[in-house]
Amino acid sequence: RGFKLSKQTLATAVATENPAQLIFDLLMLLKQQPPLELKTATLEDMLAWGIAYWQANLLRNQQTVSTE
């Protein structure tokens, strides 16, 4: 079973040097299937896409997230 990521569990900090790349990677991790063209989009466009195309049903029955 997974665990909550926090300072208490000694989770590593998220790198924020490239916020657009971070958002793209998170969309992938959250199974939102962003188009590859979005990888070079602005942060604003990426966030707009994430809001417009969010599919909560893709997270159904998801208990833990693999970081591999």
PDB file with one MODEL, atoms N, CA, C and O in Angstrom:
MODEL        1
ATOM      1  N   ARG A   1       0.845  -1.181   0.000  1.00  0.00           N
ATOM      2  CA  ARG A   1       0.000   0.000   0.000  1.00  0.00           C
ATOM      3  C   ARG A   1       0.889   1.243   0.000  1.00  0.00           C
ATOM      4  O   ARG A   1       1.949   1.239   0.625  1.00  0.00           O
ATOM      5  N   GLY A   2       0.480   2.288  -0.680  1.00  0.00           N
ATOM      6  CA  GLY A   2       1.251   3.521  -0.786  1.00  0.00           C
ATOM      7  C   GLY A   2       1.192   4.355   0.478  1.00  0.00           C
ATOM      8  O   GLY A   2       0.483   4.017   1.426  1.00  0.00           O
ATOM      9  N   PHE A   3       1.937   5.441   0.485  1.00  0.00           N
ATOM     10  CA  PHE A   3       1.929   6.346   1.619  1.00  0.00           C
ATOM     11  C   PHE A   3       1.925   7.777   1.119  1.00  0.00           C
ATOM     12  O   PHE A   3       2.320   8.058  -0.013  1.00  0.00           O
ATOM     13  N   LYS A   4       1.482   8.659   1.963  1.00  0.00           N
ATOM     14  CA  LYS A   4       1.415  10.081   1.634  1.00  0.00           C
ATOM     15  C   LYS A   4       2.835  10.646   1.568  1.00  0.00           C
ATOM     16  O   LYS A   4       3.660  10.377   2.440  1.00  0.00           O
ATOM     17  N   LEU A   5       3.107  11.427   0.530  1.00  0.00           N
ATOM     18  CA  LEU A   5       4.410  12.067   0.424  1.00  0.00           C
ATOM     19  C   LEU A   5       4.407  13.333   1.274  1.00  0.00           C
ATOM     20  O   LEU A   5       3.542  14.194   1.115  1.00  0.00           O
ATOM     21  N   SER A   6       5.362  13.437   2.161  1.00  0.00           N
ATOM     22  CA  SER A   6       5.451  14.602   3.032  1.00  0.00           C
ATOM     23  C   SER A   6       6.862  14.691   3.609  1.00  0.00           C
ATOM     24  O   SER A   6       7.679  13.790   3.416  1.00  0.00           O
ATOM     25  N   LYS A   7       7.138  15.772   4.310  1.00  0.00           N
ATOM     26  CA  LYS A   7       8.430  15.903   4.984  1.00  0.00           C
ATOM     27  C   LYS A   7       8.596  14.793   6.008  1.00  0.00           C
ATOM     28  O   LYS A   7       9.693  14.271   6.209  1.00  0.00           O
ATOM     29  N   GLN A   8       7.489  14.442   6.651  1.00  0.00           N
ATOM     30  CA  GLN A   8       7.517  13.410   7.691  1.00  0.00           C
ATOM     31  C   GLN A   8       7.970  12.059   7.125  1.00  0.00           C
ATOM     32  O   GLN A   8       8.622  11.287   7.828  1.00  0.00           O
ATOM     33  N   THR A   9       7.638  11.769   5.878  1.00  0.00           N
ATOM     34  CA  THR A   9       8.052  10.509   5.250  1.00  0.00           C
ATOM     35  C   THR A   9       9.340  10.681   4.447  1.00  0.00           C
ATOM     36  O   THR A   9       9.740   9.786   3.703  1.00  0.00           O
ATOM     37  N   LEU A  10       9.983  11.836   4.604  1.00  0.00           N
ATOM     38  CA  LEU A  10      11.254  12.167   3.956  1.00  0.00           C
ATOM     39  C   LEU A  10      11.147  12.190   2.427  1.00  0.00           C
ATOM     40  O   LEU A  10      12.089  11.819   1.726  1.00  0.00           O
ATOM     41  N   ALA A  11      10.012  12.621   1.928  1.00  0.00           N
ATOM     42  CA  ALA A  11       9.826  12.759   0.482  1.00  0.00           C
ATOM     43  C   ALA A  11      10.766  13.835  -0.045  1.00  0.00           C
ATOM     44  O   ALA A  11      10.998  14.844   0.620  1.00  0.00           O
ATOM     45  N   THR A  12      11.300  13.619  -1.230  1.00  0.00           N
ATOM     46  CA  THR A  12      12.180  14.620  -1.816  1.00  0.00           C
ATOM     47  C   THR A  12      11.359  15.791  -2.346  1.00  0.00           C
ATOM     48  O   THR A  12      10.196  15.640  -2.721  1.00  0.00           O
ATOM     49  N   ALA A  13      11.983  16.942  -2.368  1.00  0.00           N
ATOM     50  CA  ALA A  13      11.312  18.145  -2.857  1.00  0.00           C
ATOM     51  C   ALA A  13      11.097  18.055  -4.359  1.00  0.00           C
ATOM     52  O   ALA A  13      11.858  17.386  -5.058  1.00  0.00           O
ATOM     53  N   VAL A  14      10.075  18.720  -4.854  1.00  0.00           N
ATOM     54  CA  VAL A  14       9.796  18.772  -6.282  1.00  0.00           C
ATOM     55  C   VAL A  14      10.622  19.893  -6.895  1.00  0.00           C
ATOM     56  O   VAL A  14      10.612  21.022  -6.406  1.00  0.00           O
ATOM     57  N   ALA A  15      11.337  19.574  -7.971  1.00  0.00           N
ATOM     58  CA  ALA A  15      12.134  20.588  -8.661  1.00  0.00           C
ATOM     59  C   ALA A  15      11.196  21.556  -9.380  1.00  0.00           C
ATOM     60  O   ALA A  15      10.311  21.135 -10.125  1.00  0.00           O
ATOM     61  N   THR A  16      11.393  22.838  -9.155  1.00  0.00           N
ATOM     62  CA  THR A  16      10.497  23.838  -9.736  1.00  0.00           C
ATOM     63  C   THR A  16      11.202  24.770 -10.723  1.00  0.00           C
ATOM     64  O   THR A  16      10.657  25.817 -11.073  1.00  0.00           O
ATOM     65  N   GLU A  17      12.396  24.409 -11.174  1.00  0.00           N
ATOM     66  CA  GLU A  17      13.130  25.268 -12.099  1.00  0.00           C
ATOM     67  C   GLU A  17      12.403  25.419 -13.431  1.00  0.00           C
ATOM     68  O   GLU A  17      12.483  26.473 -14.062  1.00  0.00           O
ATOM     69  N   ASN A  18      11.696  24.378 -13.864  1.00  0.00           N
ATOM     70  CA  ASN A  18      10.997  24.393 -15.138  1.00  0.00           C
ATOM     71  C   ASN A  18       9.524  24.032 -14.878  1.00  0.00           C
ATOM     72  O   ASN A  18       9.140  22.873 -15.035  1.00  0.00           O
ATOM     73  N   PRO A  19       8.706  25.006 -14.485  1.00  0.00           N
ATOM     74  CA  PRO A  19       7.321  24.704 -14.103  1.00  0.00           C
ATOM     75  C   PRO A  19       6.494  24.078 -15.227  1.00  0.00           C
ATOM     76  O   PRO A  19       5.643  23.231 -14.957  1.00  0.00           O
ATOM     77  N   ALA A  20       6.725  24.473 -16.476  1.00  0.00           N
ATOM     78  CA  ALA A  20       5.954  23.889 -17.586  1.00  0.00           C
ATOM     79  C   ALA A  20       6.260  22.398 -17.705  1.00  0.00           C
ATOM     80  O   ALA A  20       5.345  21.596 -17.892  1.00  0.00           O
ATOM     81  N   GLN A  21       7.527  22.016 -17.600  1.00  0.00           N
ATOM     82  CA  GLN A  21       7.907  20.600 -17.666  1.00  0.00           C
ATOM     83  C   GLN A  21       7.297  19.847 -16.488  1.00  0.00           C
ATOM     84  O   GLN A  21       6.828  18.720 -16.646  1.00  0.00           O
ATOM     85  N   LEU A  22       7.303  20.458 -15.324  1.00  0.00           N
ATOM     86  CA  LEU A  22       6.732  19.841 -14.132  1.00  0.00           C
ATOM     87  C   LEU A  22       5.241  19.572 -14.330  1.00  0.00           C
ATOM     88  O   LEU A  22       4.764  18.484 -14.007  1.00  0.00           O
ATOM     89  N   ILE A  23       4.506  20.541 -14.851  1.00  0.00           N
ATOM     90  CA  ILE A  23       3.068  20.365 -15.079  1.00  0.00           C
ATOM     91  C   ILE A  23       2.834  19.269 -16.115  1.00  0.00           C
ATOM     92  O   ILE A  23       1.936  18.445 -15.944  1.00  0.00           O
ATOM     93  N   PHE A  24       3.620  19.246 -17.179  1.00  0.00           N
ATOM     94  CA  PHE A  24       3.472  18.201 -18.189  1.00  0.00           C
ATOM     95  C   PHE A  24       3.710  16.829 -17.573  1.00  0.00           C
ATOM     96  O   PHE A  24       2.936  15.899 -17.796  1.00  0.00           O
ATOM     97  N   ASP A  25       4.778  16.706 -16.801  1.00  0.00           N
ATOM     98  CA  ASP A  25       5.086  15.421 -16.154  1.00  0.00           C
ATOM     99  C   ASP A  25       3.975  15.003 -15.195  1.00  0.00           C
ATOM    100  O   ASP A  25       3.634  13.823 -15.114  1.00  0.00           O
ATOM    101  N   LEU A  26       3.414  15.962 -14.472  1.00  0.00           N
ATOM    102  CA  LEU A  26       2.319  15.644 -13.555  1.00  0.00           C
ATOM    103  C   LEU A  26       1.065  15.206 -14.308  1.00  0.00           C
ATOM    104  O   LEU A  26       0.372  14.285 -13.875  1.00  0.00           O
ATOM    105  N   LEU A  27       0.772  15.856 -15.425  1.00  0.00           N
ATOM    106  CA  LEU A  27      -0.371  15.431 -16.237  1.00  0.00           C
ATOM    107  C   LEU A  27      -0.180  13.994 -16.711  1.00  0.00           C
ATOM    108  O   LEU A  27      -1.131  13.213 -16.729  1.00  0.00           O
ATOM    109  N   MET A  28       1.043  13.646 -17.094  1.00  0.00           N
ATOM    110  CA  MET A  28       1.339  12.270 -17.505  1.00  0.00           C
ATOM    111  C   MET A  28       1.180  11.313 -16.320  1.00  0.00           C
ATOM    112  O   MET A  28       0.555  10.260 -16.443  1.00  0.00           O
ATOM    113  N   LEU A  29       1.747  11.686 -15.184  1.00  0.00           N
ATOM    114  CA  LEU A  29       1.669  10.853 -13.987  1.00  0.00           C
ATOM    115  C   LEU A  29       0.226  10.625 -13.561  1.00  0.00           C
ATOM    116  O   LEU A  29      -0.129   9.554 -13.068  1.00  0.00           O
ATOM    117  N   LEU A  30      -0.597  11.646 -13.758  1.00  0.00           N
ATOM    118  CA  LEU A  30      -2.012  11.553 -13.387  1.00  0.00           C
ATOM    119  C   LEU A  30      -2.865  10.979 -14.514  1.00  0.00           C
ATOM    120  O   LEU A  30      -4.090  11.102 -14.503  1.00  0.00           O
ATOM    121  N   LYS A  31      -2.203  10.351 -15.487  1.00  0.00           N
ATOM    122  CA  LYS A  31      -2.875   9.614 -16.574  1.00  0.00           C
ATOM    123  C   LYS A  31      -3.814  10.469 -17.420  1.00  0.00           C
ATOM    124  O   LYS A  31      -4.820   9.967 -17.921  1.00  0.00           O
ATOM    125  N   GLN A  32      -3.499  11.751 -17.585  1.00  0.00           N
ATOM    126  CA  GLN A  32      -4.363  12.652 -18.350  1.00  0.00           C
ATOM    127  C   GLN A  32      -4.055  12.653 -19.841  1.00  0.00           C
ATOM    128  O   GLN A  32      -4.783  13.275 -20.615  1.00  0.00           O
ATOM    129  N   GLN A  33      -3.005  11.977 -20.255  1.00  0.00           N
ATOM    130  CA  GLN A  33      -2.655  11.795 -21.663  1.00  0.00           C
ATOM    131  C   GLN A  33      -2.573  13.108 -22.459  1.00  0.00           C
ATOM    132  O   GLN A  33      -3.256  13.263 -23.472  1.00  0.00           O
ATOM    133  N   PRO A  34      -1.743  14.044 -22.001  1.00  0.00           N
ATOM    134  CA  PRO A  34      -1.612  15.293 -22.761  1.00  0.00           C
ATOM    135  C   PRO A  34      -0.941  15.011 -24.112  1.00  0.00           C
ATOM    136  O   PRO A  34      -0.090  14.126 -24.202  1.00  0.00           O
ATOM    137  N   PRO A  35      -1.317  15.754 -25.158  1.00  0.00           N
ATOM    138  CA  PRO A  35      -0.663  15.554 -26.453  1.00  0.00           C
ATOM    139  C   PRO A  35       0.815  15.956 -26.362  1.00  0.00           C
ATOM    140  O   PRO A  35       1.170  16.874 -25.622  1.00  0.00           O
ATOM    141  N   LEU A  36       1.654  15.277 -27.106  1.00  0.00           N
ATOM    142  CA  LEU A  36       3.097  15.574 -27.059  1.00  0.00           C
ATOM    143  C   LEU A  36       3.409  17.016 -27.443  1.00  0.00           C
ATOM    144  O   LEU A  36       4.398  17.579 -26.971  1.00  0.00           O
ATOM    145  N   GLU A  37       2.572  17.626 -28.301  1.00  0.00           N
ATOM    146  CA  GLU A  37       2.798  19.023 -28.685  1.00  0.00           C
ATOM    147  C   GLU A  37       2.720  19.947 -27.466  1.00  0.00           C
ATOM    148  O   GLU A  37       3.309  21.028 -27.463  1.00  0.00           O
ATOM    149  N   LEU A  38       2.006  19.527 -26.453  1.00  0.00           N
ATOM    150  CA  LEU A  38       1.851  20.345 -25.250  1.00  0.00           C
ATOM    151  C   LEU A  38       3.169  20.472 -24.482  1.00  0.00           C
ATOM    152  O   LEU A  38       3.345  21.395 -23.687  1.00  0.00           O
ATOM    153  N   LYS A  39       4.079  19.551 -24.725  1.00  0.00           N
ATOM    154  CA  LYS A  39       5.353  19.547 -24.005  1.00  0.00           C
ATOM    155  C   LYS A  39       6.142  20.838 -24.202  1.00  0.00           C
ATOM    156  O   LYS A  39       6.925  21.222 -23.333  1.00  0.00           O
ATOM    157  N   THR A  40       5.946  21.510 -25.331  1.00  0.00           N
ATOM    158  CA  THR A  40       6.673  22.759 -25.603  1.00  0.00           C
ATOM    159  C   THR A  40       5.784  23.987 -25.442  1.00  0.00           C
ATOM    160  O   THR A  40       6.187  25.095 -25.796  1.00  0.00           O
ATOM    161  N   ALA A  41       4.587  23.799 -24.914  1.00  0.00           N
ATOM    162  CA  ALA A  41       3.650  24.914 -24.733  1.00  0.00           C
ATOM    163  C   ALA A  41       4.058  25.777 -23.544  1.00  0.00           C
ATOM    164  O   ALA A  41       4.899  25.388 -22.733  1.00  0.00           O
ATOM    165  N   THR A  42       3.456  26.937 -23.460  1.00  0.00           N
ATOM    166  CA  THR A  42       3.700  27.810 -22.306  1.00  0.00           C
ATOM    167  C   THR A  42       3.014  27.206 -21.076  1.00  0.00           C
ATOM    168  O   THR A  42       2.122  26.366 -21.197  1.00  0.00           O
ATOM    169  N   LEU A  43       3.431  27.632 -19.941  1.00  0.00           N
ATOM    170  CA  LEU A  43       2.830  27.166 -18.695  1.00  0.00           C
ATOM    171  C   LEU A  43       1.333  27.481 -18.682  1.00  0.00           C
ATOM    172  O   LEU A  43       0.523  26.653 -18.266  1.00  0.00           O
ATOM    173  N   GLU A  44       0.976  28.669 -19.136  1.00  0.00           N
ATOM    174  CA  GLU A  44      -0.434  29.076 -19.156  1.00  0.00           C
ATOM    175  C   GLU A  44      -1.265  28.171 -20.054  1.00  0.00           C
ATOM    176  O   GLU A  44      -2.366  27.764 -19.685  1.00  0.00           O
ATOM    177  N   ASP A  45      -0.732  27.852 -21.244  1.00  0.00           N
ATOM    178  CA  ASP A  45      -1.444  26.970 -22.171  1.00  0.00           C
ATOM    179  C   ASP A  45      -1.573  25.553 -21.608  1.00  0.00           C
ATOM    180  O   ASP A  45      -2.597  24.894 -21.787  1.00  0.00           O
ATOM    181  N   MET A  46      -0.533  25.100 -20.935  1.00  0.00           N
ATOM    182  CA  MET A  46      -0.555  23.770 -20.342  1.00  0.00           C
ATOM    183  C   MET A  46      -1.605  23.674 -19.241  1.00  0.00           C
ATOM    184  O   MET A  46      -2.355  22.700 -19.175  1.00  0.00           O
ATOM    185  N   LEU A  47      -1.656  24.682 -18.382  1.00  0.00           N
ATOM    186  CA  LEU A  47      -2.663  24.700 -17.314  1.00  0.00           C
ATOM    187  C   LEU A  47      -4.068  24.786 -17.895  1.00  0.00           C
ATOM    188  O   LEU A  47      -4.987  24.127 -17.409  1.00  0.00           O
ATOM    189  N   ALA A  48      -4.234  25.601 -18.939  1.00  0.00           N
ATOM    190  CA  ALA A  48      -5.545  25.713 -19.590  1.00  0.00           C
ATOM    191  C   ALA A  48      -5.967  24.368 -20.174  1.00  0.00           C
ATOM    192  O   ALA A  48      -7.131  23.982 -20.060  1.00  0.00           O
ATOM    193  N   TRP A  49      -5.030  23.652 -20.799  1.00  0.00           N
ATOM    194  CA  TRP A  49      -5.342  22.335 -21.349  1.00  0.00           C
ATOM    195  C   TRP A  49      -5.748  21.382 -20.223  1.00  0.00           C
ATOM    196  O   TRP A  49      -6.740  20.662 -20.338  1.00  0.00           O
ATOM    197  N   GLY A  50      -4.979  21.385 -19.142  1.00  0.00           N
ATOM    198  CA  GLY A  50      -5.278  20.503 -18.021  1.00  0.00           C
ATOM    199  C   GLY A  50      -6.666  20.740 -17.444  1.00  0.00           C
ATOM    200  O   GLY A  50      -7.362  19.790 -17.084  1.00  0.00           O
ATOM    201  N   ILE A  51      -7.064  21.981 -17.356  1.00  0.00           N
ATOM    202  CA  ILE A  51      -8.398  22.316 -16.837  1.00  0.00           C
ATOM    203  C   ILE A  51      -9.477  21.906 -17.838  1.00  0.00           C
ATOM    204  O   ILE A  51     -10.500  21.338 -17.455  1.00  0.00           O
ATOM    205  N   ALA A  52      -9.251  22.191 -19.106  1.00  0.00           N
ATOM    206  CA  ALA A  52     -10.260  21.911 -20.131  1.00  0.00           C
ATOM    207  C   ALA A  52     -10.464  20.419 -20.377  1.00  0.00           C
ATOM    208  O   ALA A  52     -11.580  19.985 -20.662  1.00  0.00           O
ATOM    209  N   TYR A  53      -9.407  19.642 -20.271  1.00  0.00           N
ATOM    210  CA  TYR A  53      -9.488  18.228 -20.647  1.00  0.00           C
ATOM    211  C   TYR A  53      -9.340  17.258 -19.472  1.00  0.00           C
ATOM    212  O   TYR A  53      -9.140  16.062 -19.685  1.00  0.00           O
ATOM    213  N   TRP A  54      -9.433  17.755 -18.247  1.00  0.00           N
ATOM    214  CA  TRP A  54      -9.264  16.905 -17.072  1.00  0.00           C
ATOM    215  C   TRP A  54     -10.268  15.762 -17.081  1.00  0.00           C
ATOM    216  O   TRP A  54     -11.458  15.979 -17.310  1.00  0.00           O
ATOM    217  N   GLN A  55      -9.790  14.540 -16.830  1.00  0.00           N
ATOM    218  CA  GLN A  55     -10.633  13.354 -16.802  1.00  0.00           C
ATOM    219  C   GLN A  55     -10.443  12.633 -15.473  1.00  0.00           C
ATOM    220  O   GLN A  55      -9.572  11.774 -15.342  1.00  0.00           O
ATOM    221  N   ALA A  56     -11.255  12.986 -14.503  1.00  0.00           N
ATOM    222  CA  ALA A  56     -11.145  12.387 -13.171  1.00  0.00           C
ATOM    223  C   ALA A  56     -11.347  10.878 -13.218  1.00  0.00           C
ATOM    224  O   ALA A  56     -10.779  10.152 -12.402  1.00  0.00           O
ATOM    225  N   ASN A  57     -12.150  10.401 -14.162  1.00  0.00           N
ATOM    226  CA  ASN A  57     -12.415   8.963 -14.247  1.00  0.00           C
ATOM    227  C   ASN A  57     -11.151   8.150 -14.518  1.00  0.00           C
ATOM    228  O   ASN A  57     -11.120   6.956 -14.220  1.00  0.00           O
ATOM    229  N   LEU A  58     -10.114   8.763 -15.072  1.00  0.00           N
ATOM    230  CA  LEU A  58      -8.863   8.046 -15.318  1.00  0.00           C
ATOM    231  C   LEU A  58      -8.130   7.711 -14.026  1.00  0.00           C
ATOM    232  O   LEU A  58      -7.219   6.883 -14.023  1.00  0.00           O
ATOM    233  N   LEU A  59      -8.521   8.346 -12.937  1.00  0.00           N
ATOM    234  CA  LEU A  59      -7.881   8.099 -11.641  1.00  0.00           C
ATOM    235  C   LEU A  59      -8.676   7.125 -10.780  1.00  0.00           C
ATOM    236  O   LEU A  59      -8.243   6.760  -9.687  1.00  0.00           O
ATOM    237  N   ARG A  60      -9.825   6.710 -11.267  1.00  0.00           N
ATOM    238  CA  ARG A  60     -10.678   5.797 -10.512  1.00  0.00           C
ATOM    239  C   ARG A  60      -9.929   4.505 -10.209  1.00  0.00           C
ATOM    240  O   ARG A  60      -9.209   3.977 -11.057  1.00  0.00           O
ATOM    241  N   ASN A  61     -10.104   4.013  -9.013  1.00  0.00           N
ATOM    242  CA  ASN A  61      -9.479   2.764  -8.544  1.00  0.00           C
ATOM    243  C   ASN A  61      -7.962   2.856  -8.461  1.00  0.00           C
ATOM    244  O   ASN A  61      -7.285   1.832  -8.360  1.00  0.00           O
ATOM    245  N   GLN A  62      -7.427   4.053  -8.502  1.00  0.00           N
ATOM    246  CA  GLN A  62      -5.987   4.252  -8.391  1.00  0.00           C
ATOM    247  C   GLN A  62      -5.654   4.463  -6.918  1.00  0.00           C
ATOM    248  O   GLN A  62      -6.068   5.461  -6.328  1.00  0.00           O
ATOM    249  N   GLN A  63      -4.914   3.538  -6.322  1.00  0.00           N
ATOM    250  CA  GLN A  63      -4.593   3.648  -4.900  1.00  0.00           C
ATOM    251  C   GLN A  63      -3.218   4.221  -4.665  1.00  0.00           C
ATOM    252  O   GLN A  63      -3.016   4.983  -3.719  1.00  0.00           O
ATOM    253  N   THR A  64      -2.277   3.869  -5.505  1.00  0.00           N
ATOM    254  CA  THR A  64      -0.928   4.399  -5.354  1.00  0.00           C
ATOM    255  C   THR A  64      -0.418   4.847  -6.708  1.00  0.00           C
ATOM    256  O   THR A  64      -0.946   4.442  -7.744  1.00  0.00           O
ATOM    257  N   VAL A  65       0.595   5.671  -6.700  1.00  0.00           N
ATOM    258  CA  VAL A  65       1.185   6.182  -7.920  1.00  0.00           C
ATOM    259  C   VAL A  65       2.620   5.671  -7.993  1.00  0.00           C
ATOM    260  O   VAL A  65       3.394   5.840  -7.050  1.00  0.00           O
ATOM    261  N   SER A  66       2.964   5.059  -9.093  1.00  0.00           N
ATOM    262  CA  SER A  66       4.314   4.575  -9.293  1.00  0.00           C
ATOM    263  C   SER A  66       5.194   5.741  -9.756  1.00  0.00           C
ATOM    264  O   SER A  66       4.785   6.520 -10.617  1.00  0.00           O
ATOM    265  N   THR A  67       6.377   5.860  -9.200  1.00  0.00           N
ATOM    266  CA  THR A  67       7.310   6.917  -9.589  1.00  0.00           C
ATOM    267  C   THR A  67       8.413   6.380 -10.479  1.00  0.00           C
ATOM    268  O   THR A  67       9.397   7.074 -10.732  1.00  0.00           O
ATOM    269  N   GLU A  68       8.266   5.182 -10.945  1.00  0.00           N
ATOM    270  CA  GLU A  68       9.305   4.584 -11.809  1.00  0.00           C
ATOM    271  C   GLU A  68       9.066   4.866 -13.247  1.00  0.00           C
ATOM    272  O   GLU A  68       9.845   4.435 -14.098  1.00  0.00           O
TER     273      GLU A  68
ENDMDL
END
